[in-house]
Amino acid sequence: MPVLAHGARPGRCGEGRARPSGSLRATRTGPSRASGTQEEAVMATTVNRAEIEADIKETLGLVPHFFTKIPTELLGPEWEIFKRIELGETLIPNKYKELIGVGLHAETKCRYCSLFHTEAAKLFGATDEEIQEAVHYAKASLGWSAYINGMQEDYDQFEAELKQVTDYVRAKAA
């Protein structure tokens, strides 16, 4: 796994160090039961934005501008998701996740995501040839999708034929 800026490695926020007390606190407020009204629990969260931004900077080397626009009450959860899914070790190795992202965003035409996933794929060891293959695979797969959907192929027949194909290939490999 590549080492990110300042020696930080992808992982969970606070991993390996104690979380300062009071950095994230949830309290319940709402009408009392004595009033006879139905209780409506509202979560009020106190977030230490500076602590979260410090973790972002420790992991990435800076706090990217788009993170500064996230409302304070959402920054913690958004950063945790980003760090766990985009940077962390998951069931799919990071290199392959990023190649999926390259192919996916070739279709969504999001230049920000295309740039991010291409550079992240390289950080996680993808070659230029693998990145090119991911884009070609996306192009081919999307082309077949357009054709089959456009021709309005019978889905049940497609499903039955696919089962026959997979059964045949499995049997042949055994």
C-alpha positions in Angstrom: 0.0 0.0 0.0 1.4 3.4 -0.8 2.3 5.8 1.9 0.3 9.0 1.6 1.6 12.5 2.5 3.5 12.9 5.8 3.7 9.1 6.2 0.0 8.7 6.9 -1.6 5.5 5.7 -5.3 5.1 4.8 -7.3 3.8 7.7 -9.9 4.8 10.3 -9.9 8.2 11.9 -8.1 8.1 15.2 -6.7 4.6 14.5 -3.8 4.0 16.9 -4.5 7.0 19.1 -7.2 7.9 21.6 -10.0 10.2 20.5 -10.1 13.3 22.6 -13.1 13.3 24.9 -15.9 15.6 23.8 -14.8 15.7 20.2 -18.1 14.1 19.1 -21.1 14.1 21.4 -24.7 13.3 20.8 -27.5 14.5 23.0 -31.2 13.9 22.8 -33.7 16.8 23.1 -37.4 17.0 22.6 -40.7 17.2 24.4 -40.9 15.4 27.7 -43.0 12.3 28.1 -44.9 14.0 30.9 -46.4 16.5 28.5 -48.3 13.6 26.8 -47.0 14.3 23.3 -45.1 11.7 21.3 -41.4 12.0 21.9 -39.5 13.3 18.9 -35.8 12.6 19.4 -33.5 15.1 17.7 -29.8 14.5 17.5 -27.6 17.5 18.3 -24.0 16.9 17.5 -21.0 18.9 18.7 -18.2 18.4 16.2 -14.6 19.7 16.5 -14.0 20.8 12.9 -10.4 21.6 13.6 -9.7 18.1 14.8 -11.3 16.6 11.7 -9.4 19.0 9.4 -6.2 18.1 11.2 -6.8 14.4 10.5 -7.5 15.2 6.8 -4.3 17.2 6.6 -2.3 14.4 8.3 -3.7 11.9 5.8 -3.6 14.0 2.6 -1.0 16.7 3.3 -3.6 19.4 3.0 -7.3 20.0 3.4 -8.7 20.0 -0.2 -11.0 22.9 -0.8 -14.1 20.8 -1.5 -13.9 19.5 2.1 -14.0 23.1 3.5 -17.4 23.6 1.9 -19.0 20.6 3.7 -21.2 21.7 6.6 -19.5 21.1 9.9 -22.1 18.7 11.1 -21.5 16.5 8.0 -17.8 16.8 7.8 -16.9 14.0 10.2 -19.2 11.4 8.6 -18.2 12.4 5.1 -14.5 12.2 5.9 -14.9 8.8 7.6 -16.7 7.4 4.5 -14.1 9.0 2.2 -11.2 7.6 4.2 -12.7 4.2 4.7 -14.0 3.6 1.1 -11.7 5.7 -1.1 -8.4 5.2 0.8 -8.9 2.3 3.2 -8.3 -1.4 2.8 -11.6 -3.1 1.8 -12.6 -6.4 0.3 -11.6 -5.0 -3.1 -7.9 -4.1 -3.3 -7.4 -0.3 -3.7 -5.9 -0.6 -7.1 -8.9 -2.4 -8.5 -11.4 0.0 -6.8 -9.6 2.9 -8.4 -9.6 1.2 -11.8 -13.4 0.6 -11.4 -13.6 4.4 -10.6 -11.7 5.2 -13.8 -14.1 3.2 -15.9 -17.1 4.4 -14.1 -16.2 8.1 -14.4 -15.2 7.8 -18.0 -19.0 7.2 -18.4 -20.3 9.8 -15.9 -17.9 12.3 -17.6 -17.0 13.9 -14.3 -13.6 15.3 -14.9 -12.9 15.7 -11.2 -13.7 12.1 -10.5 -11.8 10.9 -13.6 -8.7 12.8 -12.5 -9.0 11.6 -8.9 -9.4 7.9 -9.7 -6.7 8.0 -12.4 -4.2 9.5 -10.0 -5.3 7.3 -7.1 -5.0 4.2 -9.3 -1.4 5.2 -10.1 -0.7 5.7 -6.4 -2.0 2.2 -5.7 0.2 0.7 -8.4 -1.9 0.7 -11.6 0.1 1.1 -14.8 -0.9 3.4 -17.7 -1.8 0.3 -19.7 -4.2 -1.0 -16.9 -5.9 2.4 -16.8 -6.3 2.4 -20.5 -7.7 -1.1 -20.3 -10.2 -0.1 -17.6 -11.5 2.7 -19.9 -11.7 0.4 -22.9 -13.5 -2.2 -20.8 -16.0 0.5 -19.7 -16.5 1.6 -23.4 -17.1 -2.0 -24.5 -19.5 -2.8 -21.7 -21.4 0.4 -22.1 -21.7 -0.3 -25.9 -23.2 -3.8 -25.3 -25.6 -2.2 -22.7 -26.7 0.4 -25.3 -27.1 -2.3 -28.0 -29.0 -4.9 -25.9 -31.2 -2.3 -24.2 -31.8 -0.5 -27.5 -32.8 -3.7 -29.2 -35.1 -4.5 -26.3 -33.9 -8.0 -26.0 -36.1 -10.4 -24.0 -34.7 -10.3 -20.5 -35.9 -13.8 -19.5 -34.3 -15.3 -22.7 -31.1 -13.3 -22.0 -31.0 -14.6 -18.4 -31.6 -18.3 -19.5 -28.9 -18.1 -22.2 -26.4 -16.5 -19.7 -27.0 -19.4 -17.3 -26.3 -21.9 -20.1 -23.1 -20.0 -21.0 -21.9 -19.9 -17.4 -22.8 -23.6 -16.8 -20.9 -24.6 -20.0 -17.8 -22.5 -19.2 -17.7 -23.9 -15.6 -18.1 -27.5 -16.9 -15.4 -27.0 -19.5 -13.0 -25.6 -16.8 -13.5 -28.5 -14.5 
